[in-house]
Amino acid sequence: MGRRSAILVTCVVSIIASIFMGISQRVNIYQFVFVGRFVIGISSGVSSVATPVYLAEISPVRYRGAFGSIHQLGASLGIFSAQILGLYPLYTQELWPVLLALNGVLSLIGCTVLLFCPESPRWYLITSNSSGPTEKNKESKNLLEYDVIRYNKAVNSLKRLRGTDDVDDEIQEMLFERRQEATSNSSSVGILDILRLKDPMWKWPLIISILLHSSQQLGGINAVLYYTTELFSEANLSEDVIKLATCGTGLVTIVTDTITILLVDKLGRRFFLIFAYSLMAVATAFLTGTLSANQSQGEVWSVLSIVAVYMFLCGFSPGPGAMTMVIVPEIWTQGPRAAAITIALQFNWWSNCIIGIAFPYMLTGLGGYSFLLFSAFLAMVVIFFYFCVPETKHKTFAEIYSHFKNNTSHHGNHIEMSG
């Protein structure tokens, strides 16, 4: 189907789901809300795989981190818009279906834009059944007729994306990756192939991918976002201040996402990953202290609770938010990439579910000390990332593949870091 086509389909599905939710109150069939939520959940699952893959594959190597981080900025803009609309103009019994239906408007805009976007040139060129040629100056001539068509489409797509006809170097890099995949028999890979480690080289990318996606949720983000209002209530804030503080969380993520986009290809992925998770670990420990002290010592600690939440979000956006969507597509080659991200996202959503169910009980039983558990987990994750996640800044997919392959060959169960 292709990356762009998959995203286009999810937009169409989202429009249909939004119509169901938008008309539910008018036709007095509230089951339409459940139908719409179910359908849009499927759409979100597909787009969560297709969008970061598409962004990674169409981006120039020098700016791949920035393009990948845009995915998180879009999510933050959506959350902030929903907070503003849901807490203010649409905060009525009559207008709440409008908020649910607005997703369809954004999806319609997405459909329109995607019609003018080229398909991923990597998908055209590397997703193929043949191994391709071996001599650089005879690449296109030696391809099968089917591959010639895909080759031409890849070249034309890349020219549109780069705005220039000089795309030979990138095409040669893609063809090199294609030959690597043909050699390792990974040109067409399913989920079971990865889980069974059909290629031993996939072991560390799989572990890193799963931990990146799991820690995005297990680090406590949903404990903060799902229960922000309750946390601010615990801090003894008025209703108006709670609304402003809640919207402020969305604004903080937008600012930090923007900073990440500007700096990620200069400072590197590891910098943002390790710094962000460390900041989150400190913030959750700080939040534990402020919530505990607030029970007996007044308004100063209430304000400090808000500061702690904002600190946490300043860490989440560039780290678990943006870097997860940047690094995971980067550490997989074309063949297993989509299947690997699908596996990692399963861990993401199940971790999301676990925290959503468990945290209210944690809060009831442990109170503010619940966040110490998140702090300890985040500290352990920082150690793992420091030793096990390689820097992928300014590296081609083929170079990253070679890094894992060499470490698998030379070090077995260990991974050697390189700048």
N, C-alpha and C positions, 0 to 999 in steps of 0.2 A: 504493500500500500504506500509506503513512503512516510517520512517524518511529517512533512507539511500536510499531507493528506490526512494523516491520523489526527493531527491537531484540528484540522478543518472539520472533521467528522464530530469531534468532541464539542466544538462550538455549536454545530447544528443540534446535537443532542441536548446541550445546555439550554438552547432557545426553547426547545419543546418542553423541557422540564420547568423552565421559568414560566411558561404559559400556564401549565397545570397549577403551579403555586400561586400565580397572580390572580387567577380567576376563582380560586377555591372559595373565597368568602362570598363573592358575587353570586355564584351558583349554589352556595350553601352545601358544598360537598368537601368537607375538610379532609377527607381521605386523599384528595388531590395533593395536599401538602406532603403526605407521606410518599405518594407516588413520585412527586417531583423531587423530593430529597433523595429517594433511592436512585432515581435515574441520574441525577446530577452527581451523585456519589460515584457512580460508574464512570461518568464522564471525567470527573476529577482524577480518578485513578489512572485512566489512560493518559490524560494530559500531563500528569505528574511524571510519567515516563517519557513521553514524546517530546515535551517542551525542552527540558534540559539537554536531551540528546540532540535535538535540532540545533539549539543554540551553540553547543560545543562543536558540532560538525560544520557549521557555516562560518565560524569565527576565525579570523586570522590568529596565528599562534601567539603573536605579540599581545593581542587584546582578548584572548580567550577567557581570561579570568573576569574581566569587566563585563563581557557579554553574558557569561554565565551568572554573574551576580545580579544582572538586571531581572532575572526570574524572581529573586527574593524581593527586590524593590517593588515589582508589580504586586506581589502578595501583600507587602506592607501597605501600599497605596490602597488596595482593596479593603484591608482590615480597617484602616483609618477612615476611609469613606463610609464604611458600614457603621463605624462607631459614631461618626458625626450625624449621619442620617437617622440611625436607629435611636439615638439618645435625644435628638432634638426635633427636626421637622416631621419625622415619620413615627414619632413615639406616641401613637394613638391606636385605639382598637380598630379604627376604620382603615388606617393607612399602612399597617404592617405588611399586608400582602404586596404592596407596591415595592417595599424594600426587597422582598424575595424575587419579585419579577424583574428588578433592575439588572440582575445578572444576565438576563436575556438580551438586554440592550448592549451590554459590553461584549457578549458573545457575537452579536450581529456585527458590531464594529470589527471584532476579530476576524470573522468570516470574510468581510469585505477586504480587509488589509491582506489576509493570507492569499486571496485570489491573485494578488499582484506580486507575491513573494515566490522566489524560485525554490525548487526542491533541493534537498541536501545533495551537493555534488558527490560527497562520499558515499551516500546511499546508492546513487546511480552507478558509481564506478567500482565500489568494493563489494557490494551485495550482488554477487554473481556466482555462477556455478563453475566457472573455469578459472584456472590459475593465472592466466594472462601471460604475456610475452616476457622475455628475459633481456633482450637487447634494447637499450634506451632509444636508439635512433629508429627502431622499427616497431615501437610499442603499438600504435594504433593499427598499423598494417597487418600485424600478425594476430590480431584479435579475431574471434569468430564474429560473424555478421551481427548476432544478437548483442555482442559486447561492443561492437563499433557504434551501434545506436546509443548504448548507454554511455560510452566514452564521449560521444559528441554532446549528449545531453549534460554530462558532468562538466565538460569544458564550457558550454554555453551558460550553464547555471553559475559556475565560478566566475565567469566574466561579468555577469550581471551583479553578483555580490561584491566583486572587487572594483567594478567600474573601470576595468582596463582589460586589454587583450593579452597582457603579459602575465599569464598564469601557469607557464610551463613548469616552474619549480614546484609549485604546489601539486600539480597533476602528477609529476614524477614521484613526489613524496607519497601521494595516495597509492600509486601503482606499487611502490616499494612495500607499503603496508599490505596491499593486496597479495603480493607474493609471500610475505611473512605468514599471512593467514592460510594461504594455500599449502604452505609447507607444514604448518601445525594442524591442518585439518579443522580450522575453526571458522571457516567462512560462513557456515550455517549452524547455529548453536541454539539449543533449547534450554529451558529451565533445568530439566533433569540432568542434562549434560554438565551444567555448571555445578549442581549440587553433588554430582558424583565425581567432580574434579576430573573430567575427561582429559583435560590438560593440567598437569600438576602446577603449572605456572599460575593458574587461577587462584591458588589457595590464599595468598596474601591479599590480592585485590578483593577477593570475596570477604575475607575477615574485615578488612578496612571498610569496605562498603557497608557491611551490616552494622558495624559499630558506629560509623558516622551517622547512619539513618536512625539507629536505635537510640543513640545518645542525644540526638536532636529532640526526642520526646522524653526519655528517661532523665534528662538533665533538669527537668522541672518547668519547661516553658508553658505547658498546659496547666500546671498547678498555678502559675502566675496569671496567664491569660484567661483561663476559664473562670477563675475565682478572684479576679482583680477587685471586683466590687466588694466581695466579702472581706478581702484583705484590707481594703481601705476602710470598711466599716469597723473592722477590728481595731483600726487605728483611730477610731472615734471622730471621723470626719463627717461634715454635713453632706446632705444629698447633692447639693450643687457642686461642692468641691470634689465629691466622688466622681461626678460626671466629667468635670474638667480633667481630673487626674487620669481617668480612664482614657479619654481622648488623647491626653498627653503621651500615653504609652505608644499609641500609634504614630504620633509625630516623632518620637524619639527613634523608632525603628526606621522611619523614612530618612532621617538625617544620617544615621549611622550606615544605612545601606548606600546612600549617595557617596559618603566618604570611602566606603569599601570599593565601590566601582572605580573611583578615581585613583586608588592606591594599590589595589590588589596585584596588578601586573608590575608594580615597582617593588613592593615589599615582599611579595611572595605569598603562597597559600599557607605554608607552615607558620609564618608570623601571625597571620590573622587567626588561624586555628588555635594555636597554643595560647596566644594572648587572650582571645575571646573566652575560651573555656576556663582559663585561670581567673579572669574577671568574674565570670559567672559563679565559680566556686567561692570566691571572696564575697560576692554579693549575697548568695544564699546564707552564708554564715552570718553576715551582717544583718540580714533580714530576720534571722532567728533571734539575734540580740535585741533588735528594735521592737519586735512584736512582744517579746517576753518583758522587756522593760516598760513598754507602753501600758501594760496592765496596771501599773502602780505609780508611774512617774510622769504622766501628763503629756501635753501637746508637742513638746519638742521631739519626743520619740515618735509621735505620729508622723511628723514631717520627715523624720529620718527613715521611716518605713517606706515612704514614697520614693525617697532618694535611692534606697536599696533596690526597689523594683526597677527603677529607671537604670540603675547600674547593671542589673541583670540583663535588661533588654539591650543595653549598649553592647553587651557581650554576645547576646544571642544572634543579633542580626548579621554581623560579619562572620561569626564562627559557624554554629550549627545551621543557621539560616542560609547564608550565601555559600560558604565553603563546601558544604555537603553537596550542593547542586553544581559546584564547579569541579571538585576533585573526583567524585564518583564517575562521571562520564569520561574524565581524562584518563583514568587508570585502566580502562578497558578498550580493547580494539573493536573494530567495526562489527565483527561477527557476534561476539557474546555481549556486546554493550547493552542492548535493549533488554535481553533476558536477565542480565545481572542486575540492572536497575530495578526491574520488576521484583526480583527476590528481595533486594534491599528495602524497597518500599513496603513490602509485606511486613517486614520487621518494624518499619516506621509506624505504620497504621496500627499494628497490634500493640506496640509500645504506647501509642497515643491512647488506645482503648484502656490499657492497664492503668495508666496514670489517671485517666478520667474517672474510672471506677474506684480506684484505691485511695485517691487523695482526700476525698471527704472523710473517709474513715481515719486516715492518718491525721487529718486536722482535728477530728473529734478526740482521738486518743492522745495525740502528742502536742496539739496546739502549734505554736510557733516553732517548736523543736522539730517539726516535720521536715523543715528545710535543711536541717543538718544532714539528713540522709542524702539529699540531693548534692550538698556540698562535698560529702565524702566521695560520692560516685563521680562527680565532675573532676575531683583531684586525681582519681585513678585514671580517668580517661585522658587527662593531660599527660600523664606519664606514658601511657600507651602511644599517644600521637607523637610525642617527642621522639620516641625510639623507633616507631614502626611506619610512619607516614612519610614518604619521600616528597621532596619539592618537585613540582611539575611545571613551575613557571617557565615560559618560553621554550618548552620542550614539545616536539611533535609527538603524536600518538605512537609512532614507530619507536622513538627514543625511549618513551616511558615503558613500552612493551619490552624493549631490550633490557631495561633496568631490572624489571621483575624477572625476566628470563635468566639473566646472568646471576642474580641473587639466588634463584631457585637452583640453578646448576651448581653454584660454588658453595652455597651456605646451607642448603637443605631447608631446615625449619627456621632459619634466621634471615633477617632482611637487613642489608647494609645501607645506611643512609648516605645520601650524596646531596650536595647543594644544588 
